Amino acid sequence: MTGTSLVKAAGSLLAVGLLSATLVAQTAAATRYDNQIQTAVVQKLAKKSQFSGVKSNVEDGIVTLTGTVDVYQRKLDAAKLARKTASVQGVRNLITVAGPNVADEQLEQKLARKLAYVRVNYDNTFDYFTLGVKDGVVTLEGDDLTGMGRDEALADIGSMPGVKDVIADVSVEPVSRFDQGLRLRTAQAIYRDPVLSKYAMDPARPIRIIVVNGHVTLYGSVENTMDKTVAGVRASQIPGAFSVENKLEVEKDSGQSGM
């Protein structure tokens, strides 16, 4: 082997050695970094008794949470706590909701009653939610004017014993002065009608008015077919609406899952 070859070989060995040393140093630093995060997360969880059944593990800055809590909201709260810990890159939430097992039909009825009062005395006339429950997993769908109703509904669902998981598919209606004007005119036309004014008396069961890009949809339940027809006629008489869809249900035929 020539002198040049020997120099090149020595240089290659030195480079490999330096790379190996760098990798070892980086691995050690990453381990210390993960250990620091782990210590901080454990300390935060230990300060709250509701997280006594929660365990954590950290790898590459990602916190994995396991264990159990008694209600779904605490699963979310534990993830939020971990996410706010310094240097955390992400959270993998594998916590199981133990708590009581509640029959799906019973759980849906309880939630429907609770969610009927979401945003009462605010803008609940312009929100509409539907519920479904399967094996303790709650599906929430619907339309919300501001997002505040959705957040309140999800908080109510999360704190209900028996809820194991939540799937939310709620659309927040686009901000539009045109839609807002149409929304208010439709509400006035419906609630000023002597036949329909009774639906303004119970704040938990108004006729729901959803307006998206000039299209009006009526949701909720009414006492009889005549009330449904009158509501549809009144909404159809509002100038400016591109379309009106009457999805009101007559009470004797409606379920309990629409709010």
Backbone torsions as a table, in degrees:
resi	resn	phi	psi	omega
1	MET	NA	132.8	-178.3
2	THR	-74.1	168.5	178.8
3	GLY	-62.5	-37.3	179.8
4	THR	-64.4	-42.0	179.8
5	SER	-63.4	-39.8	179.2
6	LEU	-63.6	-39.7	178.7
7	VAL	-63.8	-44.3	179.5
8	LYS	-62.2	-42.9	-179.7
9	ALA	-64.2	-42.5	179.2
10	ALA	-64.0	-39.3	178.4
11	GLY	-63.7	-40.5	179.8
12	SER	-64.8	-42.8	178.8
13	LEU	-63.5	-39.2	179.1
14	LEU	-64.6	-41.8	-179.9
15	ALA	-63.7	-42.7	178.3
16	VAL	-62.8	-42.1	179.3
17	GLY	-63.0	-42.6	179.1
18	LEU	-64.6	-41.2	179.0
19	LEU	-63.2	-43.0	179.6
20	SER	-63.1	-41.9	179.9
21	ALA	-64.9	-39.4	178.9
22	THR	-64.5	-43.8	179.9
23	LEU	-63.1	-40.9	178.5
24	VAL	-62.9	-42.2	-180.0
25	ALA	-65.3	-42.4	179.2
26	GLN	-64.2	-40.3	179.5
27	THR	-64.0	-43.1	179.2
28	ALA	-63.9	-41.8	179.4
29	ALA	-64.1	-42.5	-179.9
30	ALA	-63.2	-38.4	179.0
31	THR	-64.3	-45.0	178.1
32	ARG	-62.3	-40.8	178.9
33	TYR	-60.2	-47.4	178.9
34	ASP	-65.0	-39.5	179.5
35	ASN	-63.1	-37.9	178.3
36	GLN	-64.5	-43.7	177.7
37	ILE	-63.4	-45.1	-179.3
38	GLN	-57.4	-45.7	179.6
39	THR	-60.8	-43.9	-178.4
40	ALA	-65.3	-42.8	-179.3
41	VAL	-65.5	-44.9	179.7
42	VAL	-59.2	-42.6	-179.4
43	GLN	-64.7	-41.3	179.3
44	LYS	-65.0	-44.1	-179.8
45	LEU	-64.7	-38.1	-176.4
46	ALA	-67.4	-21.0	-179.0
47	LYS	-75.6	-13.6	-177.2
48	LYS	-121.4	120.7	-174.9
49	SER	-63.6	-27.4	-178.6
50	GLN	-68.5	-11.1	178.8
51	PHE	-107.0	19.6	-176.7
52	SER	-62.9	-25.0	180.0
53	GLY	-95.7	8.0	-176.8
54	VAL	-98.2	136.4	177.4
55	LYS	-120.7	156.5	-178.9
56	SER	-136.1	153.2	174.9
57	ASN	-143.9	142.0	-176.1
58	VAL	-123.5	131.7	175.8
59	GLU	-144.1	123.7	-178.6
60	ASP	54.8	38.0	176.8
61	GLY	80.6	-1.5	179.5
62	ILE	-96.9	123.3	179.5
63	VAL	-92.5	125.7	174.0
64	THR	-106.3	122.0	179.9
65	LEU	-103.3	131.9	176.8
66	THR	-133.1	-177.4	-179.6
67	GLY	101.7	-155.8	-174.6
68	THR	-137.2	154.5	169.6
69	VAL	-135.5	169.2	-175.3
70	ASP	-93.3	-23.7	175.4
71	VAL	-135.1	156.0	-173.6
72	TYR	-61.0	-38.7	-177.5
73	GLN	-57.8	-34.2	179.9
74	ARG	-69.9	-27.2	172.9
75	LYS	-63.3	-44.0	178.0
76	LEU	-66.3	-41.0	-178.5
77	ASP	-63.9	-38.7	179.1
78	ALA	-64.0	-41.3	178.7
79	ALA	-65.9	-39.5	178.6
80	LYS	-63.6	-42.0	179.2
81	LEU	-61.3	-45.9	-179.5
82	ALA	-65.6	-39.4	-177.4
83	ARG	-64.2	-29.6	-178.3
84	LYS	-84.8	-1.1	178.1
85	THR	-73.1	139.1	-177.5
86	ALA	-55.8	136.4	173.6
87	SER	75.5	0.3	177.7
88	VAL	-69.1	130.1	-178.7
89	GLN	-92.7	-19.8	-179.4
90	GLY	177.8	166.8	-178.8
91	VAL	-131.9	130.2	173.8
92	ARG	-107.0	111.5	-172.2
93	ASN	-98.2	101.6	-179.8
94	LEU	-111.8	20.4	179.6
95	ILE	-66.5	139.6	176.7
96	THR	-99.5	136.1	175.6
97	VAL	-87.3	110.7	-179.4
98	ALA	-81.2	-89.8	174.5
99	GLY	51.7	-173.2	179.7
100	PRO	-77.3	152.5	172.3
101	ASN	-94.2	124.2	-178.8
102	VAL	-118.2	136.1	178.8
103	ALA	-56.5	140.2	-175.7
104	ASP	-55.2	-45.4	-178.0
105	GLU	-63.0	-43.1	179.4
106	GLN	-65.1	-42.8	179.7
107	LEU	-63.9	-41.7	179.5
108	GLU	-63.9	-40.4	178.6
109	GLN	-64.3	-42.9	178.3
110	LYS	-61.8	-44.7	-179.4
111	LEU	-67.5	-38.9	179.8
112	ALA	-61.3	-42.4	178.8
113	ARG	-64.4	-39.7	-178.6
114	LYS	-69.9	-43.8	-175.8
115	LEU	-74.5	-15.8	177.1
116	ALA	-61.0	-23.6	-176.4
117	TYR	-103.1	11.9	177.0
118	VAL	-66.4	128.5	177.5
119	ARG	61.5	23.3	175.0
120	VAL	-59.2	139.2	-178.1
121	ASN	73.3	8.2	174.4
122	TYR	-117.2	-107.6	-177.1
123	ASP	-122.6	32.2	-174.1
124	ASN	-67.3	-15.9	174.8
125	THR	-61.6	-26.0	-175.4
126	PHE	-105.4	17.9	173.4
127	ASP	-120.0	150.4	174.4
128	TYR	-149.3	127.5	-179.9
129	PHE	-125.9	147.9	171.5
130	THR	-124.5	148.5	-177.5
131	LEU	-117.4	148.5	168.8
132	GLY	-144.7	142.4	179.8
133	VAL	-131.9	128.4	177.9
134	LYS	-140.1	115.7	-179.9
135	ASP	54.8	38.5	177.7
136	GLY	82.1	-4.5	177.5
137	VAL	-91.2	121.1	-176.0
138	VAL	-97.5	129.6	173.8
139	THR	-108.0	122.2	178.3
140	LEU	-112.9	123.5	178.3
141	GLU	-128.5	165.7	175.8
142	GLY	144.0	-163.7	-179.0
143	ASP	-131.2	140.2	-176.9
144	ASP	-133.4	138.7	-175.7
145	LEU	-70.3	-43.2	-173.1
146	THR	-121.5	-15.5	-172.9
147	GLY	96.3	-18.4	-179.3
148	MET	-70.5	-37.8	176.8
149	GLY	-64.1	-41.9	177.0
150	ARG	-59.7	-46.4	-178.6
151	ASP	-63.7	-41.0	178.6
152	GLU	-65.6	-41.0	179.1
153	ALA	-63.2	-43.7	-179.5
154	LEU	-65.9	-35.3	177.0
155	ALA	-65.9	-40.7	177.8
156	ASP	-64.7	-40.8	179.7
157	ILE	-66.1	-45.2	-176.4
158	GLY	-63.0	-27.4	-178.2
159	SER	-92.2	-1.0	-178.6
160	MET	-83.1	121.2	176.6
161	PRO	-58.4	138.4	-179.8
162	GLY	105.1	-19.7	178.5
163	VAL	-78.2	123.4	-177.4
164	LYS	-98.2	-30.7	-179.8
165	ASP	-161.7	163.8	-177.2
166	VAL	-135.4	132.7	172.5
167	ILE	-115.9	117.0	-176.4
168	ALA	-111.5	127.4	176.4
169	ASP	-136.9	68.4	-177.6
170	VAL	-109.7	125.6	179.6
171	SER	-90.0	134.1	173.3
172	VAL	-92.6	125.2	-175.0
173	GLU	-66.0	140.6	-177.8
174	PRO	-64.2	146.4	177.8
175	VAL	-72.8	122.1	-176.4
176	SER	-156.5	123.7	177.2
177	ARG	-64.7	-35.8	178.4
178	PHE	-62.6	-49.2	179.4
179	ASP	-61.6	-41.2	-178.5
180	GLN	-63.8	-41.4	177.0
181	GLY	-62.9	-42.5	178.7
182	LEU	-64.8	-39.2	178.6
183	ARG	-60.1	-48.3	-177.4
184	LEU	-69.2	-39.6	179.5
185	ARG	-65.7	-37.8	178.8
186	THR	-66.7	-43.4	178.7
187	ALA	-61.6	-42.5	179.3
188	GLN	-63.3	-43.2	-178.7
189	ALA	-64.0	-38.8	-178.5
190	ILE	-73.8	-49.4	-172.6
191	TYR	-79.4	-16.1	174.9
192	ARG	-86.0	-10.3	176.3
193	ASP	-72.0	130.4	-177.2
194	PRO	-60.9	-26.4	178.7
195	VAL	-74.5	-33.3	-171.3
196	LEU	-103.9	-8.8	-175.9
197	SER	-59.9	-24.6	-179.8
198	LYS	-62.2	-23.3	-177.8
199	TYR	-77.8	-6.5	175.2
200	ALA	-89.9	-9.3	-174.8
201	MET	-79.6	-33.8	178.4
202	ASP	-101.3	107.0	-175.1
203	PRO	-64.6	-14.2	-178.6
204	ALA	-88.5	-9.8	-177.9
205	ARG	-139.9	58.1	175.3
206	PRO	-77.7	166.3	167.8
207	ILE	-74.5	121.7	-175.1
208	ARG	-84.6	132.5	-176.4
209	ILE	-118.9	111.4	-179.8
210	ILE	-111.0	125.5	-179.9
211	VAL	-124.3	122.7	178.8
212	VAL	-134.3	114.3	178.0
213	ASN	53.4	43.6	175.7
214	GLY	84.4	-1.7	180.0
215	HIS	-101.8	126.9	-175.0
216	VAL	-104.4	132.8	173.9
217	THR	-129.8	133.3	178.0
218	LEU	-101.7	130.0	178.3
219	TYR	-126.0	170.8	177.4
220	GLY	110.3	-165.6	-179.4
221	SER	-129.9	147.7	177.6
222	VAL	-127.9	165.6	-172.3
223	GLU	-72.7	-31.9	-174.8
224	ASN	-153.0	171.0	-176.9
225	THR	-64.9	-35.0	179.8
226	MET	-61.3	-42.8	-180.0
227	ASP	-62.4	-39.6	177.7
228	LYS	-62.9	-44.0	-179.1
229	THR	-64.3	-44.8	-179.2
230	VAL	-62.8	-42.1	179.0
231	ALA	-61.2	-42.4	178.5
232	GLY	-63.9	-40.4	179.0
233	VAL	-64.6	-46.4	-178.4
234	ARG	-61.9	-43.2	178.9
235	ALA	-65.2	-36.1	-178.5
236	SER	-70.5	-19.2	-178.9
237	GLN	-84.9	-5.5	-178.4
238	ILE	-76.9	122.9	178.8
239	PRO	-68.7	142.4	175.9
240	GLY	103.2	-18.6	-179.9
241	ALA	-73.5	130.7	177.8
242	PHE	-74.7	-32.5	177.5
243	SER	-159.9	157.0	175.8
244	VAL	-132.6	124.7	178.4
245	GLU	-118.3	123.0	-176.4
246	ASN	-98.5	101.1	179.4
247	LYS	-106.8	19.8	176.2
248	LEU	-62.7	143.8	178.0
249	GLU	-110.4	141.5	174.3
250	VAL	-78.5	132.5	-167.8
251	GLU	-53.7	-38.9	-176.9
252	LYS	-65.6	-19.7	-179.6
253	ASP	-106.4	-7.6	-173.1
254	SER	-91.2	155.6	175.1
255	GLY	-89.4	-162.9	-177.5
256	GLN	-111.0	7.5	-169.9
257	SER	-96.1	-1.1	179.4
258	GLY	-100.2	131.4	-178.6
259	MET	-123.5	NA	NA
